[in-house]
Amino acid sequence: MGEHLSKTAPLEPLSVSDSPERKFGEFLEIRGEKLTEPRRVLVRHIFDAHKHFDADELAAELQAAGRRVSRATIYRTLRLLVDAGLLRELRLTNRTAYEHDYGYPSHDHLHCSRCNKIVEFRDDSIRRICDQISRDNGFRATGRRLVIEGVCAECSKARPPKRMLDLI
């Protein structure tokens, strides 16, 4: 199969010419908006570490760090960061999560529907198949989102299936 990235080998950031904060500022300027201090706080906090998060987790982290940013500002800024191409939105079974898009290589995800764990992986054969399907259909792909839903090994061990249907 292709090159795989396991849960023990995290994705390495790519080298980028501008910081996410600068890119976001340029995006906002084009729209006639400003990079306000609360937006700056959010961008810095979000891009401090590469991880998956939802709006509620972000709000809790900011509050724990003593940073006051309204929930409305958090939701609006997350939408703007997605529109700017800096964050990617992952629509999961039971929540919407976000992750860095700018400065990280293309990859796909496994999502555990029990514990909400998200595992990133790369497999070049998936990329090649998507490229071929696009070419075959005269389509110029600009991206893809693959999230494989299921139950992780830890959750499978913790709660073995009890119904016959779960065994199929």
C-alpha positions as CSV (number, residue, x, y, z in Angstrom):
1,M,0.0,0.0,0.0
2,G,1.1,3.7,0.1
3,E,3.0,5.7,2.6
4,H,1.2,5.6,5.9
5,L,1.4,7.9,8.8
6,S,0.6,6.2,12.1
7,K,-0.8,7.7,15.3
8,T,2.7,7.5,16.7
9,A,4.3,9.6,14.0
10,P,2.5,13.0,14.0
11,L,2.4,15.1,10.8
12,E,5.3,17.5,10.5
13,P,4.5,21.1,9.6
14,L,5.4,22.4,6.2
15,S,7.7,25.3,5.7
16,V,5.6,28.4,4.9
17,S,6.6,32.0,4.0
18,D,4.2,33.8,6.2
19,S,2.8,33.3,9.7
20,P,-0.8,32.3,10.0
21,E,-1.4,35.6,11.8
22,R,0.0,37.6,8.8
23,K,-1.9,35.5,6.3
24,F,-5.1,36.1,8.3
25,G,-4.4,39.8,8.5
26,E,-4.0,40.0,4.7
27,F,-7.2,38.1,4.2
28,L,-9.1,40.4,6.5
29,E,-7.6,43.5,4.9
30,I,-8.9,42.4,1.5
31,R,-12.3,42.0,3.0
32,G,-12.1,45.5,4.5
33,E,-11.9,44.1,8.0
34,K,-9.3,44.5,10.8
35,L,-7.2,42.0,12.7
36,T,-8.6,43.0,16.1
37,E,-6.9,42.0,19.4
38,P,-9.4,39.2,20.2
39,R,-8.9,37.7,16.7
40,R,-5.1,38.0,17.1
41,V,-5.4,36.1,20.5
42,L,-7.4,33.4,18.8
43,V,-5.0,32.9,15.8
44,R,-2.0,32.8,18.1
45,H,-3.7,30.3,20.5
46,I,-5.0,28.1,17.7
47,F,-1.6,27.9,15.8
48,D,0.5,27.4,19.0
49,A,0.0,23.6,18.7
50,H,-1.3,21.3,16.0
51,K,-4.4,19.5,17.3
52,H,-8.1,19.0,16.5
53,F,-10.5,21.0,18.6
54,D,-14.1,22.2,18.6
55,A,-15.4,25.7,19.5
56,D,-16.3,24.7,23.0
57,E,-12.9,23.2,23.7
58,L,-11.3,26.4,22.3
59,A,-13.5,28.6,24.5
60,A,-12.6,26.5,27.6
61,E,-8.9,26.6,26.8
62,L,-8.9,30.4,26.4
63,Q,-10.9,30.9,29.6
64,A,-8.4,28.6,31.5
65,A,-5.5,30.7,30.1
66,G,-7.2,33.8,31.4
67,R,-7.9,35.2,27.9
68,R,-11.3,36.8,27.5
69,V,-12.8,36.3,24.1
70,S,-16.6,36.1,23.5
71,R,-18.2,33.0,22.1
72,A,-19.6,35.0,19.3
73,T,-16.1,36.2,18.3
74,I,-14.8,32.6,18.6
75,Y,-17.5,31.3,16.2
76,R,-17.1,34.2,13.7
77,T,-13.3,34.0,13.7
78,L,-13.4,30.2,13.2
79,R,-15.6,30.7,10.1
80,L,-13.2,33.4,8.9
81,L,-10.2,31.2,9.4
82,V,-11.8,28.4,7.4
83,D,-12.7,30.9,4.6
84,A,-9.1,32.2,4.6
85,G,-7.8,28.6,4.1
86,L,-6.0,28.6,7.4
87,L,-8.3,26.0,9.2
88,R,-10.1,23.0,7.9
89,E,-13.5,22.1,9.2
90,L,-14.2,18.4,9.9
91,R,-17.8,17.5,10.2
92,L,-17.9,14.5,12.4
93,T,-20.7,12.2,13.6
94,N,-21.4,14.2,16.7
95,R,-19.5,17.5,16.4
96,T,-17.6,19.9,14.1
97,A,-13.9,19.9,14.7
98,Y,-11.2,22.2,13.3
99,E,-7.5,21.7,12.5
100,H,-4.7,23.6,10.7
101,D,-4.9,23.6,7.0
102,Y,-2.3,26.2,6.3
103,G,1.2,24.8,6.9
104,Y,0.3,21.1,7.1
105,P,0.4,18.4,4.5
106,S,-2.7,16.9,2.9
107,H,-4.0,14.0,5.0
108,D,-7.1,12.1,6.0
109,H,-8.7,11.0,9.3
110,L,-10.0,8.2,11.4
111,H,-12.7,9.2,13.9
112,C,-13.8,7.1,16.9
113,S,-17.5,7.7,17.4
114,R,-17.3,6.6,21.0
115,C,-14.4,8.6,22.5
116,N,-14.1,11.2,19.7
117,K,-10.4,10.4,19.1
118,I,-9.1,11.6,15.7
119,V,-6.1,9.9,14.1
120,E,-4.4,11.6,11.1
121,F,-3.0,9.4,8.4
122,R,-1.5,9.8,4.9
123,D,-1.7,7.2,2.2
124,D,-0.4,8.1,-1.2
125,S,-2.6,5.5,-2.9
126,I,-5.7,7.4,-1.8
127,R,-4.3,10.6,-3.4
128,R,-3.5,8.7,-6.6
129,I,-7.0,7.2,-6.8
130,C,-8.6,10.7,-6.2
131,D,-6.3,12.2,-8.9
132,Q,-7.2,9.5,-11.4
133,I,-11.0,9.8,-10.8
134,S,-10.7,13.5,-11.2
135,R,-8.8,13.2,-14.5
136,D,-11.2,10.6,-15.8
137,N,-14.1,13.0,-15.2
138,G,-12.4,16.1,-16.5
139,F,-12.5,17.5,-13.0
140,R,-9.8,19.8,-11.4
141,A,-9.9,18.9,-7.7
142,T,-8.9,21.5,-5.2
143,G,-9.0,19.3,-2.1
144,R,-10.7,16.4,-0.4
145,R,-12.1,15.4,2.9
146,L,-12.0,11.8,4.0
147,V,-13.1,10.9,7.5
148,I,-13.4,7.2,8.2
149,E,-15.9,6.7,11.1
150,G,-15.7,3.8,13.4
151,V,-14.5,2.6,16.8
152,C,-10.9,2.7,17.9
153,A,-9.0,-0.3,19.3
154,E,-9.2,1.1,22.9
155,C,-12.9,1.6,22.8
156,S,-13.4,-1.8,21.2
157,K,-11.5,-3.5,24.0
158,A,-13.3,-1.5,26.7
159,R,-16.8,-2.3,25.5
160,P,-17.0,-5.6,23.6
161,P,-20.1,-6.0,21.4
162,K,-23.1,-7.5,23.1
163,R,-25.6,-7.6,20.3
164,M,-25.4,-10.1,17.5
165,L,-25.6,-7.3,15.0
166,D,-22.4,-5.7,16.3
167,L,-20.6,-8.9,15.5
168,I,-21.4,-8.8,11.8
